[in-house]
Amino acid sequence: MPTHRIDVHAHYFGGGAVAALAGKQPPPGASAPWSAESTLEAMERTGTAVQILSVPFTPQSQSGGDAKGLARRINEDLATLIEQHPDRFGALACLPGDDPDTMLDELAYALDTLHLDGVGLTSNVTGRYLGNPWFEPLLAELDHRAVPTLIHPTNCPHATELAQGRHPSVIEYPFDTARTITDALFAGVFHRHPDLALILPHLGGPLPALAWRIAECTTMPGPHDPTTVTPEHVTKVLAALYYDTAMGGSPHALLPALQVAGTNHLLFGTDAGAAPPATIDRAITALTTTLHSSDLHAVEHDNALRLFPRLAAR
């Protein structure tokens, strides 16, 4: 099979990442331990030229843990993997979630010393969403660098109750994506940081389908500045975000994102490492039977090259 796809949403569960997952509920599709060899074989099967790897969690220093040390180990593991396979893997930096200064220190090391391709964040860090002032120093730096940043969903503070005994990935994860972007919109984050280059997994969850409703609610009383947080602002911001196709691809999933952002802001993603291979195959089939020709190639390949220029030199 020809390999041309650039997968912006694939998970690394090797090396230091294994320690972070100890004792936690694994993703429903996780199976054998992660290895470069098995991952490359799976990439060949799905026609994937490059996987941009990330971890779907933010390390915390709790119960004697060392968030900074764990993030550093994961980032150095990823840098080594890219050095060994520069044409097949990219990586998004893992940041420790203890405090903004520590996040900024690791960001600088991961991008300036290790030369990773972007940053991975979670939709919330211990219940703090992107509109929380706690994130301001980090968002300012991400805006300054205009670095691609994947906002991976995670448990909301009430996920146990809301999931009703099911794995939170069923619906709680995509709803947390919508929750954190809505929080950022109403908090004025995108006015202060207009050059953020955010990638939303799973086609943004319900966010595109709720776009008109969210925009319209800015005209109603609430804790936001109605002179700047307007329907036009919401529409403009949502059109400028990027949406990956992991766990999506069918017409009813794609249509809202296409209407909100257009083909040029969709990116190919698989959720590899978390989603089962059969689910990935069905999502790819749905994508390739919904989009065609230049639109499909843009989503599978061209759009990612604009965000990740290192890959253009392959």
Secondary structure, 3 states (H helix, E strand, C coil): CCCCEEEEEEECCCCHHHHHHCCCCCCCCCCCCCCHHHHHHHHHHCCEEEEEEECCCCCCCCCCCCHHHHHHHHHHHHHHHHHHCCCCEEEEEECCCCCHHHHHHHHHHHHHHCCCCEEEEECEECCEECCCHHHHHHHHHHHHHCCEEEEECCCCCCHHHHCCCCCCCCCHHHHHHHHHHHHHHHCCHHHHCCCCEEEECHHHCCCHHHHHHHHHHCCCCCCCCCCCCCHHHHHHHHHHCEEECCCCCCHHHHHHHHHHHCHHHEECCCCECCECHHHHHHHHHHHHHHCCHHHHHHHHHHHHHHHCHHHHCC
